[in-house]
Amino acid sequence: MRFISKRRIALAITTLLLFSTTPALANPKKPTIAQIEAAKKLEAEAKKAADAAAARLAKANLTLRQLIAVANTARVRYEAARAELARATSEADAAAAAYQEALKQVKAAHDAIGRLATNAYIMGGGFTDFDSLLHSDGPQDLMDRLSTLDSLGEQNTQALFRFKTAEDAA
């Protein structure tokens, strides 16, 4: 069996060598002038198409660079606007807090003036300089009444001044 197997291998190698050299011995035909001209024409058209594609690519690259520049400029402006917005927002928050504080001061001053008006109404409006002079029981009582009037007048003046200042600030 070994011998048969070797024969088959030898036969296969010989057949392969005989048929594989046959195409190498073939004589190819030379192209005609028309075929050469057609190939040159196709090559010229391909070159023209490649040149047109290269021109479109160059134009697209230029447009891309311009758009990148525009985008970078827009990004810089956007970042500046964001920073300005953050600054303006913090200023607005600070102003709102100051406004709320001023409103509290106005309300406090308004309440103080309301208490002064209420007290004046309750006392009957008779607590004036002339009334104090006419109804005093002596020099010490007169001095005490005038001192109290002076103190109340100072408090009223300060309350009105604080109200005016708070109202102006608000």
DSSP file (Angstrom, degrees, kcal/mol; ACC not computed):
  #  RESIDUE AA STRUCTURE BP1 BP2  ACC     N-H-->O    O-->H-N    N-H-->O    O-->H-N    TCO  KAPPA ALPHA  PHI   PSI    X-CA   Y-CA   Z-CA
    1    1 A M     >        0   0    0      0, 0.0     4,-2.2     0, 0.0     5,-0.2   0.000 360.0 360.0 360.0 -32.7    0.0    0.0    0.0
    2    2 A R  H  >  +     0   0    0      1,-0.2     4,-1.9     2,-0.2     5,-0.2   0.893 360.0  53.2 -64.1 -37.2    2.8    2.2    0.6
    3    3 A F  H  > S+     0   0    0      1,-0.2     4,-1.7     2,-0.2    -1,-0.2   0.889 108.4  49.8 -67.4 -38.8    4.0    1.7   -2.8
    4    4 A I  H  > S+     0   0    0      1,-0.2     4,-2.2     2,-0.2    -1,-0.2   0.884 108.8  52.8 -68.6 -39.2    0.6    2.7   -4.3
    5    5 A S  H  X S+     0   0    0     -4,-2.2     4,-1.8     1,-0.2    -1,-0.2   0.884 107.7  50.2 -64.8 -39.4    0.4    5.8   -2.2
    6    6 A K  H  X S+     0   0    0     -4,-1.9     4,-2.2     2,-0.2    -1,-0.2   0.875 109.0  53.4 -67.7 -36.3    3.9    6.9   -3.4
    7    7 A R  H  X S+     0   0    0     -4,-1.7     4,-2.6     1,-0.2    -2,-0.2   0.917 107.9  49.6 -64.1 -42.8    2.8    6.4   -7.0
    8    8 A R  H  X S+     0   0    0     -4,-2.2     4,-2.4     1,-0.2    -1,-0.2   0.902 110.6  49.8 -63.9 -40.4   -0.2    8.5   -6.6
    9    9 A I  H  X S+     0   0    0     -4,-1.8     4,-2.1     2,-0.2    -1,-0.2   0.915 111.8  48.6 -64.7 -42.3    1.8   11.3   -5.1
   10   10 A A  H  X S+     0   0    0     -4,-2.2     4,-2.2     2,-0.2    -2,-0.2   0.901 112.3  49.0 -64.7 -41.5    4.3   11.2   -7.9
   11   11 A L  H  X S+     0   0    0     -4,-2.6     4,-2.4     1,-0.2     5,-0.2   0.905 110.7  50.0 -65.1 -42.0    1.5   11.2  -10.5
   12   12 A A  H  X S+     0   0    0     -4,-2.4     4,-2.0    -5,-0.2    -1,-0.2   0.899 111.4  48.4 -64.2 -40.7   -0.2   14.1   -8.9
   13   13 A I  H  X S+     0   0    0     -4,-2.1     4,-2.1     2,-0.2    -2,-0.2   0.907 112.0  48.9 -67.4 -41.5    3.1   16.1   -8.8
   14   14 A T  H  X S+     0   0    0     -4,-2.2     4,-2.1     2,-0.2    -2,-0.2   0.926 111.9  48.6 -64.2 -45.4    3.9   15.4  -12.4
   15   15 A T  H  X S+     0   0    0     -4,-2.4     4,-2.2     1,-0.2     5,-0.2   0.899 110.9  51.4 -61.9 -41.7    0.4   16.4  -13.5
   16   16 A L  H  X S+     0   0    0     -4,-2.0     4,-1.8    -5,-0.2    -1,-0.2   0.904 109.7  48.6 -63.7 -42.1    0.6   19.6  -11.6
   17   17 A L  H  X S+     0   0    0     -4,-2.1     4,-1.0     2,-0.2    -1,-0.2   0.873 111.2  50.5 -68.1 -37.0    3.9   20.5  -13.1
   18   18 A L  H  < S+     0   0    0     -4,-2.1     4,-0.5     1,-0.2     3,-0.2   0.928 116.3  39.1 -67.1 -45.3    2.7   19.9  -16.6
   19   19 A F  H  < S+     0   0    0     -4,-2.2     3,-0.2     1,-0.2    -1,-0.2   0.746 109.9  59.6 -80.6 -23.2   -0.5   21.9  -16.4
   20   20 A S  H  < S+     0   0    0     -4,-1.8     4,-0.4    -5,-0.2    -1,-0.2   0.776 103.9  50.1 -77.7 -24.9    1.0   24.8  -14.3
   21   21 A T  S  X S+     0   0    0     -4,-1.0     4,-0.9    -3,-0.2    -1,-0.2   0.634  91.5  80.6 -85.8 -14.6    3.6   25.7  -16.9
   22   22 A T  T >4 S+     0   0    0     -4,-0.5     3,-1.0    -3,-0.2     4,-0.4   0.926  91.8  45.9 -62.7 -49.0    1.1   25.8  -19.8
   23   23 A P  G >4 S+     0   0    0      0, 0.0     3,-1.2     0, 0.0    -1,-0.2   0.826 106.5  61.0 -66.1 -27.8   -0.2   29.4  -19.1
   24   24 A A  G 34 S+     0   0    0     -4,-0.4    -2,-0.2     1,-0.3    -3,-0.1   0.773 102.0  52.6 -68.4 -23.6    3.3   30.7  -18.6
   25   25 A L  G << S+     0   0    0     -3,-1.0    -1,-0.3    -4,-0.9    -3,-0.1   0.533  84.6 115.6 -87.5  -6.8    4.1   29.7  -22.2
   26   26 A A    <   -     0   0    0     -3,-1.2    -4,-0.0    -4,-0.4     0, 0.0  -0.316  64.5-133.9 -65.8 146.9    1.0   31.6  -23.5
   27   27 A N        -     0   0    0     -2,-0.0    -1,-0.1     0, 0.0    -2,-0.1  -0.883  20.9-147.3-105.2 102.9    1.8   34.5  -25.8
   28   28 A P        -     0   0    0      0, 0.0     2,-0.2     0, 0.0     0, 0.0  -0.350  18.7-112.9 -72.2 152.3   -0.4   37.5  -24.8
   29   29 A K        -     0   0    0      1,-0.1     3,-0.1    -2,-0.0     0, 0.0  -0.557  27.1-116.4 -82.6 147.9   -1.6   40.0  -27.5
   30   30 A K        -     0   0    0     -2,-0.2    -1,-0.1     1,-0.1     2,-0.1  -0.573  37.1-103.7 -78.5 145.6   -0.3   43.5  -27.5
   31   31 A P        -     0   0    0      0, 0.0    -1,-0.1     0, 0.0     2,-0.1  -0.370  35.9-117.6 -69.4 151.2   -2.9   46.2  -27.0
   32   32 A T     >  -     0   0    0      1,-0.1     4,-2.2    -2,-0.1     5,-0.1  -0.360  24.2-107.9 -81.6 167.3   -4.1   48.2  -30.0
   33   33 A I  H  > S+     0   0    0      1,-0.2     4,-2.7     2,-0.2     5,-0.2   0.867 121.3  54.4 -63.9 -36.9   -3.6   51.9  -30.4
   34   34 A A  H  > S+     0   0    0      2,-0.2     4,-2.5     1,-0.2    -1,-0.2   0.900 108.5  48.4 -64.1 -40.9   -7.4   52.4  -29.8
   35   35 A Q  H  > S+     0   0    0      2,-0.2     4,-2.4     1,-0.2    -2,-0.2   0.900 112.0  49.3 -66.0 -39.7   -7.1   50.5  -26.5
   36   36 A I  H  X S+     0   0    0     -4,-2.2     4,-2.5     2,-0.2    -2,-0.2   0.928 112.5  47.5 -63.8 -44.9   -4.1   52.6  -25.5
   37   37 A E  H  X S+     0   0    0     -4,-2.7     4,-2.6     2,-0.2    -2,-0.2   0.899 111.7  50.3 -63.7 -40.7   -5.9   55.8  -26.4
   38   38 A A  H  X S+     0   0    0     -4,-2.5     4,-2.5     2,-0.2    -1,-0.2   0.903 111.2  48.8 -64.0 -40.8   -9.0   54.7  -24.5
   39   39 A A  H  X S+     0   0    0     -4,-2.4     4,-2.4     2,-0.2    -2,-0.2   0.901 111.9  48.8 -65.7 -40.2   -6.9   53.8  -21.4
   40   40 A K  H  X S+     0   0    0     -4,-2.5     4,-2.6     2,-0.2    -2,-0.2   0.904 111.2  50.6 -63.8 -40.7   -5.2   57.3  -21.6
   41   41 A K  H  X S+     0   0    0     -4,-2.6     4,-2.4     2,-0.2    -2,-0.2   0.919 111.3  47.7 -63.9 -43.2   -8.6   58.9  -21.9
   42   42 A L  H  X S+     0   0    0     -4,-2.5     4,-2.4     1,-0.2    -2,-0.2   0.897 112.2  50.1 -62.8 -40.5   -9.9   57.0  -18.9
   43   43 A E  H  X S+     0   0    0     -4,-2.4     4,-2.3     2,-0.2    -2,-0.2   0.896 110.3  49.7 -65.5 -39.9   -6.7   58.0  -17.0
   44   44 A A  H  X S+     0   0    0     -4,-2.6     4,-2.6     2,-0.2    -2,-0.2   0.904 111.7  48.5 -65.2 -41.4   -7.1   61.7  -17.9
   45   45 A E  H  X S+     0   0    0     -4,-2.4     4,-2.6     2,-0.2    -2,-0.2   0.901 111.5  49.9 -64.8 -40.0  -10.7   61.6  -16.8
   46   46 A A  H  X S+     0   0    0     -4,-2.4     4,-2.4     2,-0.2    -2,-0.2   0.897 111.7  48.5 -64.7 -39.3   -9.7   60.0  -13.5
   47   47 A K  H  X S+     0   0    0     -4,-2.3     4,-2.8     2,-0.2    -2,-0.2   0.907 111.2  50.3 -65.7 -41.5   -7.0   62.6  -13.0
   48   48 A K  H  X S+     0   0    0     -4,-2.6     4,-2.4     2,-0.2    -2,-0.2   0.920 112.2  47.0 -62.5 -43.5   -9.5   65.4  -13.8
   49   49 A A  H  X S+     0   0    0     -4,-2.6     4,-2.5     2,-0.2    -2,-0.2   0.893 112.6  49.9 -64.6 -40.0  -12.0   63.9  -11.2
   50   50 A A  H  X S+     0   0    0     -4,-2.4     4,-2.4     2,-0.2    -2,-0.2   0.903 110.9  49.2 -65.8 -40.5   -9.2   63.5   -8.7
   51   51 A D  H  X S+     0   0    0     -4,-2.8     4,-2.3     2,-0.2    -2,-0.2   0.906 111.8  48.7 -64.1 -41.1   -8.2   67.2   -9.2
   52   52 A A  H  X S+     0   0    0     -4,-2.4     4,-2.5     2,-0.2    -2,-0.2   0.909 112.1  48.8 -64.7 -41.5  -11.8   68.3   -8.8
   53   53 A A  H  X S+     0   0    0     -4,-2.5     4,-2.4     2,-0.2    -2,-0.2   0.895 110.7  50.7 -64.9 -39.2  -12.1   66.3   -5.6
   54   54 A A  H  X S+     0   0    0     -4,-2.4     4,-2.5     2,-0.2    -2,-0.2   0.893 110.4  49.8 -64.7 -39.1   -8.8   67.8   -4.3
   55   55 A A  H  X S+     0   0    0     -4,-2.3     4,-2.4     2,-0.2    -2,-0.2   0.918 111.7  47.8 -65.4 -42.9  -10.2   71.3   -5.1
   56   56 A R  H  X S+     0   0    0     -4,-2.5     4,-2.6     1,-0.2    -2,-0.2   0.892 111.9  51.0 -63.5 -38.6  -13.4   70.5   -3.3
   57   57 A L  H  X S+     0   0    0     -4,-2.4     4,-2.6     2,-0.2    -2,-0.2   0.911 110.1  48.6 -64.8 -42.7  -11.4   69.1   -0.4
   58   58 A A  H  X S+     0   0    0     -4,-2.5     4,-2.3     2,-0.2    -2,-0.2   0.913 113.0  48.1 -63.3 -42.0   -9.3   72.2   -0.2
   59   59 A K  H  X S+     0   0    0     -4,-2.4     4,-2.6     2,-0.2    -2,-0.2   0.910 112.2  49.2 -64.6 -41.6  -12.4   74.4   -0.3
   60   60 A A  H  X S+     0   0    0     -4,-2.6     4,-2.6     2,-0.2    -2,-0.2   0.892 110.1  51.2 -64.8 -39.4  -14.0   72.3    2.4
   61   61 A N  H  X S+     0   0    0     -4,-2.6     4,-2.5     2,-0.2    -2,-0.2   0.904 110.5  48.9 -63.7 -40.7  -10.9   72.6    4.6
   62   62 A L  H  X S+     0   0    0     -4,-2.3     4,-2.4     2,-0.2    -2,-0.2   0.932 112.5  47.5 -63.3 -45.8  -10.9   76.4    4.2
   63   63 A T  H  X S+     0   0    0     -4,-2.6     4,-2.7     1,-0.2    -2,-0.2   0.901 111.0  52.4 -61.5 -40.5  -14.5   76.5    5.1
   64   64 A L  H  X S+     0   0    0     -4,-2.6     4,-2.5     2,-0.2    -2,-0.2   0.924 109.1  48.9 -61.8 -45.0  -13.9   74.3    8.1
   65   65 A R  H  X S+     0   0    0     -4,-2.5     4,-2.2     2,-0.2    -2,-0.2   0.907 112.2  49.1 -62.1 -41.0  -11.0   76.5    9.3
   66   66 A Q  H  X S+     0   0    0     -4,-2.4     4,-2.4     1,-0.2    -2,-0.2   0.918 112.0  48.1 -64.3 -42.8  -13.3   79.6    8.9
   67   67 A L  H  X S+     0   0    0     -4,-2.7     4,-2.7     1,-0.2    -2,-0.2   0.866 109.7  52.7 -66.8 -35.2  -16.1   77.9   10.8
   68   68 A I  H  X S+     0   0    0     -4,-2.5     4,-2.6     2,-0.2    -1,-0.2   0.915 109.7  49.0 -64.4 -41.8  -13.7   76.8   13.6
   69   69 A A  H  X S+     0   0    0     -4,-2.2     4,-2.3     2,-0.2    -2,-0.2   0.923 112.8  47.2 -63.0 -43.6  -12.5   80.4   13.9
   70   70 A V  H  X S+     0   0    0     -4,-2.4     4,-2.6     1,-0.2    -2,-0.2   0.914 112.8  49.6 -63.4 -42.4  -16.2   81.6   14.1
   71   71 A A  H  X S+     0   0    0     -4,-2.7     4,-2.5     2,-0.2    -2,-0.2   0.897 110.4  50.0 -64.5 -40.1  -17.0   78.9   16.6
   72   72 A N  H  X S+     0   0    0     -4,-2.6     4,-2.3     2,-0.2    -1,-0.2   0.914 111.6  48.4 -64.7 -41.8  -14.0   79.9   18.8
   73   73 A T  H  X S+     0   0    0     -4,-2.3     4,-2.4     1,-0.2    -2,-0.2   0.921 112.6  48.4 -62.8 -43.8  -15.0   83.5   18.7
   74   74 A A  H  X S+     0   0    0     -4,-2.6     4,-2.6     1,-0.2    -2,-0.2   0.889 110.3  51.8 -64.2 -38.3  -18.5   82.6   19.6
   75   75 A R  H  X S+     0   0    0     -4,-2.5     4,-2.7     2,-0.2    -1,-0.2   0.907 109.3  49.7 -64.8 -41.2  -17.3   80.4   22.5
   76   76 A V  H  X S+     0   0    0     -4,-2.3     4,-2.3     2,-0.2    -2,-0.2   0.928 113.2  46.5 -63.2 -44.1  -15.1   83.2   23.8
   77   77 A R  H  X S+     0   0    0     -4,-2.4     4,-2.6     2,-0.2    -2,-0.2   0.894 111.8  51.9 -64.3 -39.0  -18.1   85.6   23.7
   78   78 A Y  H  X S+     0   0    0     -4,-2.6     4,-2.5     2,-0.2    -2,-0.2   0.927 110.1  47.7 -62.7 -45.8  -20.3   82.9   25.3
   79   79 A E  H  X S+     0   0    0     -4,-2.7     4,-2.3     2,-0.2    -2,-0.2   0.903 112.7  49.4 -63.0 -40.7  -17.8   82.5   28.2
   80   80 A A  H  X S+     0   0    0     -4,-2.3     4,-2.5     1,-0.2    -2,-0.2   0.909 111.3  49.3 -64.2 -40.9  -17.6   86.2   28.7
   81   81 A A  H  X S+     0   0    0     -4,-2.6     4,-2.6     2,-0.2    -2,-0.2   0.885 109.9  51.4 -66.2 -37.9  -21.4   86.5   28.7
   82   82 A R  H  X S+     0   0    0     -4,-2.5     4,-2.5     2,-0.2    -2,-0.2   0.916 111.0  47.9 -63.6 -42.0  -21.6   83.7   31.3
   83   83 A A  H  X S+     0   0    0     -4,-2.3     4,-2.4     2,-0.2    -2,-0.2   0.918 112.8  48.5 -64.2 -42.3  -19.1   85.5   33.5
   84   84 A E  H  X S+     0   0    0     -4,-2.5     4,-2.9     1,-0.2     5,-0.2   0.897 111.2  50.9 -63.8 -40.4  -21.0   88.7   33.1
   85   85 A L  H  X S+     0   0    0     -4,-2.6     4,-2.7     2,-0.2    -2,-0.2   0.916 109.9  49.3 -63.2 -43.0  -24.3   86.9   33.9
   86   86 A A  H  X S+     0   0    0     -4,-2.5     4,-2.2     2,-0.2    -2,-0.2   0.914 113.5  46.7 -62.8 -42.1  -22.7   85.4   37.0
   87   87 A R  H  X S+     0   0    0     -4,-2.4     4,-2.4     2,-0.2    -2,-0.2   0.936 114.4  46.7 -64.7 -46.2  -21.4   88.8   38.1
   88   88 A A  H  X S+     0   0    0     -4,-2.9     4,-2.7     1,-0.2    -2,-0.2   0.875 111.3  52.5 -65.0 -36.9  -24.8   90.5   37.4
   89   89 A T  H  X S+     0   0    0     -4,-2.7     4,-2.6     2,-0.2    -1,-0.2   0.923 110.0  47.3 -64.8 -43.6  -26.7   87.7   39.2
   90   90 A S  H  X S+     0   0    0     -4,-2.2     4,-2.4     2,-0.2    -2,-0.2   0.899 113.2  49.2 -66.1 -37.8  -24.5   88.1   42.3
   91   91 A E  H  X S+     0   0    0     -4,-2.4     4,-2.7     2,-0.2    -2,-0.2   0.910 111.5  49.5 -64.4 -41.0  -25.0   91.9   42.2
   92   92 A A  H  X S+     0   0    0     -4,-2.7     4,-2.6     2,-0.2    -2,-0.2   0.901 110.8  49.7 -65.3 -39.9  -28.7   91.4   41.8
   93   93 A D  H  X S+     0   0    0     -4,-2.6     4,-2.3     2,-0.2    -1,-0.2   0.919 112.4  47.5 -63.5 -42.5  -28.8   89.0   44.8
   94   94 A A  H  X S+     0   0    0     -4,-2.4     4,-2.5     2,-0.2    -2,-0.2   0.908 112.8  49.1 -64.5 -40.9  -26.8   91.5   46.9
   95   95 A A  H  X S+     0   0    0     -4,-2.7     4,-2.6     2,-0.2    -2,-0.2   0.893 110.3  50.8 -65.6 -39.1  -29.2   94.3   45.8
   96   96 A A  H  X S+     0   0    0     -4,-2.6     4,-2.5     2,-0.2    -1,-0.2   0.904 111.1  48.4 -64.8 -40.1  -32.2   92.2   46.6
   97   97 A A  H  X S+     0   0    0     -4,-2.3     4,-2.3     2,-0.2    -2,-0.2   0.918 112.7  47.9 -65.3 -42.3  -30.8   91.5   50.1
   98   98 A A  H  X S+     0   0    0     -4,-2.5     4,-2.6     2,-0.2    -2,-0.2   0.889 111.2  51.7 -64.4 -38.3  -30.1   95.2   50.7
   99   99 A Y  H  X S+     0   0    0     -4,-2.6     4,-2.6     2,-0.2    -2,-0.2   0.920 109.3  49.2 -63.8 -44.1  -33.6   96.0   49.5
  100  100 A Q  H  X S+     0   0    0     -4,-2.5     4,-2.0     2,-0.2    -2,-0.2   0.909 112.0  48.9 -62.0 -41.3  -35.1   93.6   51.9
  101  101 A E  H  X S+     0   0    0     -4,-2.3     4,-2.2     2,-0.2    -2,-0.2   0.912 111.2  49.9 -63.8 -42.1  -33.0   95.0   54.7
  102  102 A A  H  X S+     0   0    0     -4,-2.6     4,-2.7     1,-0.2    -2,-0.2   0.893 108.7  52.7 -64.0 -39.0  -34.1   98.5   53.8
  103  103 A L  H  X S+     0   0    0     -4,-2.6     4,-2.6     2,-0.2    -1,-0.2   0.897 108.1  51.1 -62.6 -39.0  -37.7   97.4   53.7
  104  104 A K  H  X S+     0   0    0     -4,-2.0     4,-2.6     2,-0.2    -2,-0.2   0.912 111.1  48.0 -63.0 -41.5  -37.3   96.0   57.3
  105  105 A Q  H  X S+     0   0    0     -4,-2.2     4,-2.8     2,-0.2     5,-0.2   0.902 111.2  50.2 -66.5 -40.4  -35.8   99.3   58.4
  106  106 A V  H  X S+     0   0    0     -4,-2.7     4,-3.0    60,-0.2    -2,-0.2   0.929 111.9  48.1 -62.2 -44.4  -38.6  101.3   56.8
  107  107 A K  H  X S+     0   0    0     -4,-2.6     4,-2.7     2,-0.2    -2,-0.2   0.921 112.4  48.6 -63.0 -42.6  -41.2   99.1   58.5
  108  108 A A  H  X S+     0   0    0     -4,-2.6     4,-2.2     2,-0.2    -2,-0.2   0.926 114.6  45.1 -63.3 -43.8  -39.4   99.5   61.8
  109  109 A A  H  X S+     0   0    0     -4,-2.8     4,-2.5     2,-0.2    -2,-0.2   0.897 112.8  51.4 -66.1 -39.5  -39.2  103.3   61.4
  110  110 A H  H  X S+     0   0    0     -4,-3.0     4,-2.3    -5,-0.2    -2,-0.2   0.907 110.4  48.8 -63.6 -41.5  -42.8  103.4   60.3
  111  111 A D  H  X S+     0   0    0     -4,-2.7     4,-2.5     2,-0.2    -2,-0.2   0.899 110.2  51.6 -64.0 -40.1  -43.9  101.4   63.3
  112  112 A A  H  X S+     0   0    0     -4,-2.2     4,-2.2     2,-0.2    -2,-0.2   0.916 111.2  47.0 -63.6 -42.5  -41.9  103.7   65.6
  113  113 A I  H  X S+     0   0    0     -4,-2.5     4,-2.6     2,-0.2    -1,-0.2   0.888 110.7  53.2 -66.0 -37.9  -43.6  106.7   64.1
  114  114 A G  H  X S+     0   0    0     -4,-2.3     4,-2.6     2,-0.2    -2,-0.2   0.906 108.7  49.1 -62.3 -41.0  -47.0  105.0   64.4
  115  115 A R  H  X S+     0   0    0     -4,-2.5     4,-2.9     2,-0.2    -2,-0.2   0.903 110.7  51.1 -64.8 -39.7  -46.2  104.4   68.1
  116  116 A L  H  X S+     0   0    0     -4,-2.2     4,-2.4     2,-0.2    -2,-0.2   0.926 112.1  46.2 -62.0 -43.6  -45.3  108.1   68.5
  117  117 A A  H  X S+     0   0    0     -4,-2.6     4,-2.2     2,-0.2    -2,-0.2   0.900 112.9  50.3 -66.3 -39.2  -48.5  109.1   66.9
  118  118 A T  H  X S+     0   0    0     -4,-2.6     4,-2.7     2,-0.2    -2,-0.2   0.934 111.7  47.4 -63.6 -45.5  -50.5  106.7   69.0
  119  119 A N  H  X S+     0   0    0     -4,-2.9     4,-2.5     1,-0.2     6,-0.2   0.891 111.2  51.2 -63.4 -39.7  -48.9  107.9   72.2
  120  120 A A  H  X>S+     0   0    0     -4,-2.4     5,-1.6    -5,-0.2     4,-0.5   0.898 112.1  47.4 -64.6 -38.8  -49.5  111.6   71.2
  121  121 A Y  H ><5S+     0   0    0     -4,-2.2     3,-0.7     2,-0.2    -2,-0.2   0.919 112.5  48.5 -67.2 -43.3  -53.2  110.8   70.5
  122  122 A I  H 3<5S+     0   0    0     -4,-2.7    -2,-0.2     1,-0.2    -1,-0.2   0.893 109.8  52.1 -64.3 -39.4  -53.5  108.9   73.8
  123  123 A M  H ><5S-     0   0    0     -4,-2.5     3,-0.7    -5,-0.2    -1,-0.2   0.587 114.0-119.3 -75.8  -9.0  -51.9  111.8   75.8
  124  124 A G  T <<5 -     0   0    0     -3,-0.7    -3,-0.2    -4,-0.5    -2,-0.1   0.575  45.2 -85.6  85.6   8.8  -54.3  114.2   74.2
  125  125 A G  T 3 <S+     0   0    0     -5,-1.6    -1,-0.2    -6,-0.2    -4,-0.1   0.649 101.3 117.2  70.3  12.9  -51.8  116.3   72.5
  126  126 A G    <   +     0   0    0     -3,-0.7     2,-1.3    -6,-0.2    -1,-0.1   0.316  39.1  98.9 -95.9   9.2  -51.3  118.4   75.7
  127  127 A F        +     0   0    0     -7,-0.1     2,-0.2     4,-0.1    -1,-0.1  -0.518  56.8 125.4 -97.0  67.0  -47.7  117.5   76.3
  128  128 A T  S  > S-     0   0    0     -2,-1.3     4,-2.1     1,-0.1     5,-0.1  -0.595  75.6 -97.5-117.2 177.7  -46.1  120.6   74.7
  129  129 A D  H  > S+     0   0    0      2,-0.2     4,-2.0    -2,-0.2     5,-0.1   0.919 122.2  46.0 -64.0 -45.1  -43.7  123.3   75.9
  130  130 A F  H  > S+     0   0    0      1,-0.2     4,-2.4     2,-0.2     5,-0.2   0.914 112.2  50.5 -66.6 -41.2  -46.5  125.8   76.9
  131  131 A D  H  > S+     0   0    0      1,-0.2     4,-1.9     2,-0.2    -1,-0.2   0.893 110.0  51.0 -63.5 -38.4  -48.5  123.2   78.6
  132  132 A S  H  < S+     0   0    0     -4,-2.1     4,-0.3     1,-0.2    -1,-0.2   0.885 110.8  48.7 -66.2 -38.1  -45.4  122.1   80.6
  133  133 A L  H >< S+     0   0    0     -4,-2.0     3,-0.5     1,-0.2    -2,-0.2   0.892 114.4  45.3 -67.8 -39.2  -44.7  125.7   81.6
  134  134 A L  H 3< S+     0   0    0     -4,-2.4    -2,-0.2     1,-0.2    -1,-0.2   0.797 119.1  39.3 -76.6 -28.6  -48.3  126.3   82.7
  135  135 A H  T 3< S+     0   0    0     -4,-1.9    -1,-0.2    -5,-0.2     2,-0.2   0.158  82.2 123.6-110.1  18.9  -48.8  123.1   84.7
  136  136 A S    <   -     0   0    0     -3,-0.5    -3,-0.0    -4,-0.3     4,-0.0  -0.539  51.8-148.6 -81.3 149.4  -45.4  122.6   86.4
  137  137 A D  S    S-     0   0    0      1,-0.2    -1,-0.1    -2,-0.2     3,-0.1   0.351  71.4 -30.2 -97.6   3.7  -45.4  122.3   90.2
  138  138 A G  S  > S-     0   0    0      1,-0.1     4,-2.7     2,-0.0    -1,-0.2  -0.937  78.3 -69.7 163.3 176.4  -42.0  124.0   90.6
  139  139 A P  H  > S+     0   0    0      0, 0.0     4,-2.5     0, 0.0     5,-0.2   0.892 127.8  48.7 -62.9 -38.6  -38.6  124.6   89.1
  140  140 A Q  H  > S+     0   0    0      2,-0.2     4,-2.5     1,-0.2     5,-0.2   0.916 112.7  47.9 -68.5 -40.5  -37.5  121.0   89.4
  141  141 A D  H  > S+     0   0    0      2,-0.2     4,-2.6     1,-0.2    -1,-0.2   0.898 111.6  51.4 -64.1 -40.2  -40.7  119.7   87.9
  142  142 A L  H  X S+     0   0    0     -4,-2.7     4,-2.7     2,-0.2    -2,-0.2   0.925 110.9  47.6 -61.6 -44.6  -40.4  122.2   85.1
  143  143 A M  H  X S+     0   0    0     -4,-2.5     4,-2.5     2,-0.2    -2,-0.2   0.897 112.4  49.8 -63.8 -40.5  -36.8  121.0   84.4
  144  144 A D  H  X S+     0   0    0     -4,-2.5     4,-2.4     2,-0.2    -2,-0.2   0.917 112.5  46.9 -64.3 -42.9  -37.9  117.4   84.5
  145  145 A R  H  X S+     0   0    0     -4,-2.6     4,-2.8     2,-0.2    -2,-0.2   0.925 113.8  47.1 -65.5 -43.9  -40.7  118.1   82.0
  146  146 A L  H  X S+     0   0    0     -4,-2.7     4,-2.6     2,-0.2    -2,-0.2   0.888 112.5  50.4 -65.6 -37.6  -38.5  120.1   79.7
  147  147 A S  H  X S+     0   0    0     -4,-2.5     4,-2.6     2,-0.2    -2,-0.2   0.909 111.8  47.6 -64.7 -42.4  -35.8  117.3   79.9
  148  148 A T  H  X S+     0   0    0     -4,-2.4     4,-2.9     2,-0.2     5,-0.2   0.919 112.4  49.5 -64.2 -43.3  -38.4  114.7   79.1
  149  149 A L  H  X S+     0   0    0     -4,-2.8     4,-2.7     2,-0.2    -2,-0.2   0.911 111.6  49.2 -61.1 -42.0  -39.7  116.9   76.2
  150  150 A D  H  X S+     0   0    0     -4,-2.6     4,-2.4     2,-0.2    -2,-0.2   0.921 112.5  47.6 -62.9 -44.1  -36.2  117.3   74.9
  151  151 A S  H  X S+     0   0    0     -4,-2.6     4,-2.4     2,-0.2    -2,-0.2   0.921 114.0  46.5 -63.7 -44.8  -35.6  113.5   75.1
  152  152 A L  H  X S+     0   0    0     -4,-2.9     4,-2.8     2,-0.2    -2,-0.2   0.897 111.6  51.7 -64.8 -39.7  -38.8  112.7   73.3
  153  153 A G  H  X S+     0   0    0     -4,-2.7     4,-2.7    -5,-0.2    -2,-0.2   0.908 110.3  48.6 -62.8 -41.5  -38.2  115.3   70.7
  154  154 A E  H  X S+     0   0    0     -4,-2.4     4,-2.6     2,-0.2    -2,-0.2   0.913 112.5  48.6 -63.9 -42.7  -34.7  113.8   70.1
  155  155 A Q  H  X S+     0   0    0     -4,-2.4     4,-2.6     2,-0.2    -2,-0.2   0.912 112.6  48.2 -64.0 -41.6  -36.2  110.4   69.8
  156  156 A N  H  X S+     0   0    0     -4,-2.8     4,-2.7     2,-0.2     5,-0.2   0.916 111.7  49.7 -63.9 -42.9  -38.9  111.6   67.4
  157  157 A T  H  X S+     0   0    0     -4,-2.7     4,-2.6     1,-0.2    -2,-0.2   0.924 112.7  46.9 -62.1 -44.2  -36.3  113.4   65.3
  158  158 A Q  H  X S+     0   0    0     -4,-2.6     4,-2.9     2,-0.2     5,-0.2   0.906 112.0  50.3 -65.1 -40.6  -34.1  110.3   65.2
  159  159 A A  H  X S+     0   0    0     -4,-2.6     4,-2.3     2,-0.2    -2,-0.2   0.926 113.3  45.5 -63.2 -44.2  -37.1  108.1   64.3
  160  160 A L  H  X S+     0   0    0     -4,-2.7     4,-2.7     2,-0.2    -2,-0.2   0.900 113.2  50.2 -65.7 -40.0  -38.2  110.4   61.5
  161  161 A F  H  X S+     0   0    0     -4,-2.6     4,-2.9    -5,-0.2    -2,-0.2   0.922 111.5  48.0 -64.1 -43.8  -34.6  110.6   60.2
  162  162 A R  H  X S+     0   0    0     -4,-2.9     4,-2.9     2,-0.2     5,-0.2   0.902 112.3  50.1 -63.3 -39.7  -34.3  106.8   60.2
  163  163 A F  H  X S+     0   0    0     -4,-2.3     4,-2.7    -5,-0.2    -2,-0.2   0.934 112.4  46.3 -62.6 -45.8  -37.6  106.5   58.4
  164  164 A K  H  X S+     0   0    0     -4,-2.7     4,-2.5     2,-0.2    -2,-0.2   0.922 114.9  47.1 -63.4 -44.0  -36.5  109.1   55.8
  165  165 A T  H  X S+     0   0    0     -4,-2.9     4,-2.4     2,-0.2    -2,-0.2   0.926 114.8  45.8 -63.9 -45.1  -33.1  107.4   55.3
  166  166 A A  H  X S+     0   0    0     -4,-2.9     4,-2.2     2,-0.2   -60,-0.2   0.887 112.8  50.8 -65.7 -38.6  -34.7  103.9   55.1
  167  167 A E  H  < S+     0   0    0     -4,-2.7    -2,-0.2    -5,-0.2    -1,-0.2   0.907 111.5  47.7 -65.5 -41.4  -37.3  105.2   52.7
  168  168 A D  H  < S+     0   0    0     -4,-2.5    -2,-0.2     1,-0.2    -1,-0.2   0.890 112.5  49.6 -64.9 -39.1  -34.7  106.8   50.5
  169  169 A A  H  <        0   0    0     -4,-2.4    -2,-0.2     1,-0.3    -1,-0.2   0.870 360.0 360.0 -68.1 -35.9  -32.6  103.6   50.6
  170  170 A A     <        0   0    0     -4,-2.2    -1,-0.3   -68,-0.2    -2,-0.2   0.500 360.0 360.0 -75.3 360.0  -35.6  101.5   49.6
